[in-house]
Amino acid sequence: MTTTSHPEARNPCQLYLISPLDVGGDFPERLRAALAGGKVAAFQFRVKGVDQHEAARLAAPLQAICAEHDCAFIVNDDVALAKRLAADGVHLGQSDGDPREAREALGREAQIGVTCHDSRHLALEAGDAGADYVAFGAFYPSSTKDAKAQADPDILHWWSSLMELPCVAIGGITVDNARPLIAAGADFIAVSGGIWAHPEGPEAAVRAFTELCAEERSTAHERFIAR
């Protein structure tokens, strides 16, 4: 994934779904509904406390649904599981391994993302190590994960103004608070609870995010052209 150097001229911001920890039961149908709501760039499979065999069993139907909707299937934290599933990529936290080693294990075509919290230094390091995208956050309080840092939208503007490598905004993002992050230059907004806990359901949530992304980036582009 590449982008242009000016945030206003970059492609429209896209949605990056993150799974809840419980992906059993009727979750495959909830995912199918979400992907019916609009274009979703990627889905991150994030489960904890299960062995690789069980994780692979849970992942199988979700991976198939993503393939049907041309949505990249990304595994959280686990390079070995990503390789076993032939996933589209892996997302690494700061303690989950080196992007170079992940690249060697998964191949040139794999999408490798790295959590960089609120650190410009970590983001530059991740880019130098061959990451395909960097993730900043948390921007807002999140019920999904305890945030190690509070990021400011300015970091998105700084990164997108200087770098072609895409950036992801993550952490407590909802339809109601996403606009400043999109305007600041986020190429992707990563959302979990804002989708799965949406009062009107995941399909309506994705539709609302899709409309917001298109609207806000169009406005930013108009501001850029008017300069």
C-alpha positions, -999 to +999 in steps of 0.1 A: +000+000+000+013+034-010-001+069-009+008+104-020+027+127+002+000+153+009-027+141+033-053+161+015-045+143-018-043+108-004-068+082-011-100+083+009-096+069+045-107+033+047-121+011+075-100-015+092-121-038+114-107-055+145-125-086+158-139-089+193-121-115+214-151-138+211-155-148+175-175-180+180-212-185+179-230-162+154-199-140+149-193-151+113-228-139+103-221-106+121-189-102+101-208-110+069-233-083+078-205-058+086-188-064+052-221-059+035-223-024+048-195-010+027-159-014+016-137-026+043-099-027+036-089-052+063-102-074+091-078-082+120-083-116+137-076-110+174-082-138+199-065-145+232-060-175+254-066-202+228-041-226+212-032-224+176-054-253+165-085-237+180-075-203+167-072-218+132-106-234+135-122-201+146-104-182+118-114-205+089-150-192+083-140-156+089-111-158+065-135-172+038-160-144+044-132-118+040-121-134+008-156-132-006-156-094+001-120-087-011-111-078+025-076-085+037-074-110+066-048-099+091-037-119+121-029-101+154+004-107+171+011-143+158+034-148+129+032-186+131-006-185+130-005-161+101+018-184+082-004-215+090-035-197+077-017-182+047-032-149+059-028-117+040-007-103+068+001-099+105-001-070+129+028-068+154+028-051+188+061-038+200+068-071+218+056-094+191+086-097+169+106-079+143+090-069+110+121-082+091+116-117+106+079-116+099+087-107+063+111-136+060+085-160+074+055-147+055+069-135+022+071-103+002+034-100-005+023-101+032+010-069+048+029-063+080+017-036+104+034-023+136+019-007+166+038+026+173+016+040+201+023+078+202+059+075+191+074+091+160+106+073+167+089+038+168+071+047+136+103+056+118+119+025+130+090+004+118+092+020+084+129+013+082+123-023+091+100-028+062+065-024+077+037-019+053+018+004+077+022+020+111-005+022+137-009+051+161-031+052+192-050+050+214-066+083+205-096+078+228-104+056+258-111+020+247-131-008+263-113-033+241-078-029+252-058-010+279-040+018+261-003+022+268-003+058+254-026+086+245-019+098+210-027+132+196-041+136+160-011+158+152+010+127+149-013+116+120-008+149+102+030+148+108+033+113+094+010+117+064+026+150+054+060+134+053+056+097+045+040+077+018+037+047+041+001+044+053-009+051+089-037+036+109-055+054+138-067+031+165-083+032+200-118+039+210-129+052+176-166+056+169-187+073+142-190+102+166-153+109+172-136+096+140-138+129+120-108+146+135-086+116+128-097+113+092-091+150+087-057+148+103-046+123+076-053+088+088-053+064+059-072+038+079-093+039+110-092+007+130-125+000+148-137-027+171-164-017+196-176+011+174-187-016+150-197-046+170-214-026+198-232-002+175-268+001+185-281-004+149-258-033+142-225-038+124-239-033+089-253+001+098-220+010+116-199+002+086-222+021+063-219+052+086-181+049+088-179+046+050-200+077+044-180+096+070-146+087+054-157+097+019-173+129+032-143+140+053-116+132+028-135+150+000-137+181+022-100+179+029-093+175-008-114+206-015-094+226+011-061+214-006-073+225-041-084+259-028-049+268-015 
